[in-house]
Amino acid sequence: MVPLKVKECFESADWGYGIEASILNPLNDQRFPEAGKAIFKVDTGFNGPMMVTNDIFELLCLSDIEVPDDMRPSYKTLAGAVTMRSAPAVLEVDGRQIETDIFTAFTGPTRMLVGFQVLRQLNMGLLRNRVCFLEIARKG
Amino acid sequence: MDPKLYARLKAEAASERKTVGEAFNEAVRVWLGTRLAKDEERERNVEVYLRIKQRIRQHPNDYFVIAKGSYLGHFPSLSRAFRILKENRATKALVVHCQPSGEWLGGSLES
């Protein structure tokens, strides 16, 4: 068994687990938030990459590089399908830069969350009421 | 309005013997013109996209880059795609790759 060490933890809120991250539009170097990090919900039930609200999508000027209408992915929900606007960007999390797609709902509900496509690239654990980034502990 | 920006606007307007209102209207006209040009550029990019659409499906892991009404190539990573865009000084582009649809079950939908 590989010994793991806790790097950084975030307390869960009443709405669930969240992690701190920022998003960079590499085309214009626009970052959200401009300084520090924002909290994104950890959503294992969303098997896409990540989602931001419409205003953050516009703030990052992601509409300048978003995919054409007919390439927009659709996500099944219990209330019907949600079509997503999508643009590529860089997620800065846990000291890493992850190239990913950023979604915002074309119509319907929109949230600030990290989905399974991104979560599976992170070493993290849900420990009681905290979500923690983990690393392999060095011997000695 | 940002007081520093306003002070600069007032100074620039005075140097050209214009009122702040006239200078402001001129600035808005230029800004709106830029946005219109960007929309036209996106339309040109979408036309190119429609022409190469079939090729995108043949390379599902690549990022296809279109800017300034031209196809700039397809690349295995987003960083290379953005590098080529910066080299071409693009401000608006299509960076397209195959995106599967999926599921969004429970969780944050409820909160």
Contacts between the chains, C-beta under 8 A, distances in Angstrom:
chain1	res1	chain2	res2	distance
A	15	B	108	7.8
A	15	B	111	4.7
A	16	B	107	7.1
A	16	B	108	7.2
A	16	B	111	7.0
A	26	B	78	7.5
A	26	B	79	7.5
A	26	B	82	4.2
A	27	B	82	6.1
A	27	B	85	5.8
A	27	B	86	7.3
A	27	B	90	7.2
A	27	B	91	7.3
A	27	B	93	6.9
A	28	B	91	7.2
A	41	B	107	7.8
A	41	B	108	5.2
A	43	B	107	4.7
A	43	B	108	4.8
A	44	B	107	7.1
A	45	B	103	7.7
A	45	B	104	6.6
A	45	B	105	4.2
A	45	B	106	4.8
A	45	B	107	3.9
A	45	B	108	7.6
A	45	B	109	7.8
A	46	B	102	7.7
A	46	B	103	7.8
A	46	B	104	4.7
A	46	B	105	7.7
A	46	B	107	6.7
A	46	B	108	7.1
A	47	B	102	4.3
A	47	B	103	5.4
A	47	B	104	7.6
A	48	B	102	5.1
A	48	B	104	7.1
A	64	B	38	7.3
A	64	B	91	6.7
A	64	B	92	4.7
A	64	B	93	7.2
A	65	B	92	7.2
A	65	B	93	5.3
A	65	B	94	7.1
A	65	B	95	5.4
A	67	B	94	6.9
A	67	B	95	7.7
A	67	B	96	5.3
A	67	B	99	7.0
A	68	B	46	5.5
A	68	B	49	5.5
A	68	B	94	6.5
A	68	B	96	6.9
A	71	B	96	6.0
A	71	B	99	6.5
A	73	B	99	4.5
A	73	B	100	6.7
A	73	B	101	4.7
A	73	B	102	7.0
A	74	B	101	4.5
A	75	B	101	6.4
A	75	B	102	5.3
A	75	B	103	6.3
A	75	B	104	4.4
A	76	B	101	7.6
A	76	B	102	7.4
A	76	B	103	4.9
A	76	B	104	7.0
A	77	B	103	7.7
A	77	B	104	4.8
A	77	B	105	7.2
A	77	B	109	6.0
A	78	B	105	7.0
A	78	B	106	7.4
A	78	B	109	7.3
A	79	B	109	7.6
A	82	B	104	6.5
A	86	B	99	6.1
A	87	B	95	7.6
A	88	B	63	7.0
A	88	B	78	5.3
A	88	B	81	7.5
A	88	B	95	5.0
A	88	B	97	7.7
A	90	B	78	7.4
A	99	B	77	6.7
A	99	B	78	3.9
A	99	B	79	6.7
A	101	B	99	6.4
A	109	B	109	6.1
A	111	B	108	4.8
A	111	B	109	7.9
A	113	B	108	5.2
A	115	B	104	8.0
